[in-house]
Amino acid sequence: MANLAPVAAWTLPDVHHFARRAGFGVTPEGAAALQAQAPGAAIDAWIDGTGAAYDLTAFTTALATADVVLEPQVNANTSVAGSVDVPAVPGPHPFLVEGSDAWRNSLNTAQAAWAWRMQHNPYGFQERMALFWHNLFATGQHKVDNAALMLKQIQLFRAQGLARFDDLLVAVSKDPAMCIWLDSVLNNASGSRIPNENYAREALELYSLGADNGYNQTDITQLARALSGWSFTFAEADYATSPANPNQRVAADGRFKVYDGSAIAPDTRLWNSQVRATSYAMHGTGTITLFGQTLDITTTANGWEKGENALRSILTARGANCAQFLAKRLLTHFVTADYTAQDLNDVAAMIQASTFDLRVVMKTLLKSQYFFDAAHRHALAEGPVSWMVRAARMLCPGLAAASAQTPKGFPAWRLVTNNATTFDQAGMKLLDPSGPNGWKEHTAWLNSNTMRYRTKAAAAIALNETRSYNGTSYPLFPTAVTTDWFPAAPTSAQAVYDRLEALLQPGPLPAGVVSGWLSALWPGAFAWDAASQTKARELAFLILCSPAGQLY
């Protein structure tokens, strides 16, 4: 039975467990500050992002110099008649793929932008939830082919990741990246046309109910008809030509629209045909029968779009099935993969009782005695992106310290993700899953190949590796052993290990393993000198590479 009653008090290990699962870890000093607060109030603030600790002012300011790598200057494009010129942009600068410069259609730059946010956002829970939803509503750059629209979807998860689940499902269904990814832009049911079922099928199987869980083929076909014409337009001003590739035009933003034959502004383009148009009809008319209910898919009651009532009926007609589906995903990501059938039923019942309000659901789950059960501590294998970001959070300078340095003390994330291979090789090609089912979690993250690349990442983080770019050498993860890792000089090899264990928080390591490491690194008398600082890096590398170092 999952005891969902809240804990009345918490210990430092409890705080670290919570911070690893509900964010990307917290330093020992941060954990002590949290542990001094009542768990209920501290967890509320963590989830809501309220209070001085979650002030985003410095974070937003730091975005202007987040990318420490100087991008090559790009000349304005003048080679295509009628194109929108994009001026040269000198570095350093923010990760411009998020703004009007969407022609910087680079996956690895987009990955770097998000990794930086995960590392430095004071409101870490917002990024954790975005990462969770990115896996559930998995959408990929290789088909969307637009980094700006991919990051727009991630911003949607930040903004609505704690909304009611039906509101989130509707918002994702209207999202431009999703409309491209699962062919909503091709779903035409006007007249006697047969609708494209791709999105409707995945909306039921992967995004709300689970395979064969409360629906049939007729429901898929009927939902597809309801969602026909769900697409988007974009303004001419947002349709720029890439200076690097004059044949590539990239929309910086998209605006949802049901293509029902109603007028389209003359300064906009339809995504489907990428030509100017004043009207276009793809949406079906009349009624459908979904889950045994008859629905008018032309109604705009409640301020909903045409067909939206069908999408929302998933929760009203199949609420119990949807709650079970969500409970499985939440338990596997945040608590344990070894839940019992009763645990699943208890969490699903809580989700339904919370009327699918995700803020209430997450607060109940993450405050619960069930979540803090000792059996669940270090019981999950951590995903590679979370693992890498958490290590960077613990070993690299914090936001204030990094911002004050010259050059900035931020990781060169764009070199880490160069050619979009680092995350991919470690098992999670961020922003580009191979399919709409996303990535499997827990032990599926680990195999002999992904561990090999985790080891490479651990070396980059712990051993202060550098990489050359355009003749300049950049530290991939700038770290200072003395100031960032050890507030006070350690007086023994054991003290070095104790501090690194507190920072990196691996699962329990056998005493014999730790003893062997320390004996090998410091066979003689201990002195805290330059040689010992190098050995401290090597010890951090060993911890990160250990089996226990993959657990969180």
Helices and strands as residue ranges (DSSP letters): H 12-21, H 28-35, H 39-48, G 52-54, H 57-62, G 63-65, G 96-98, H 107-120, H 124-136, H 141-144, H 147-160, H 165-174, H 176-181, G 184-186, H 198-205, H 217-226, E 230-235, G 236-238, E 239-242, E 245-251, E 255-258, E 260-263, E 268-270, E 279-281, E 287-290, E 293-296, G 301-303, H 308-317, H 319-330, I 331-335, H 341-353, H 358-367, G 374-376, H 384-395, H 399-404, H 413-416, G 418-420, H 422-426, G 442-445, H 448-462, E 466-469, E 472-475, I 481-485, H 493-504, H 511-521, H 530-545, G 547-550
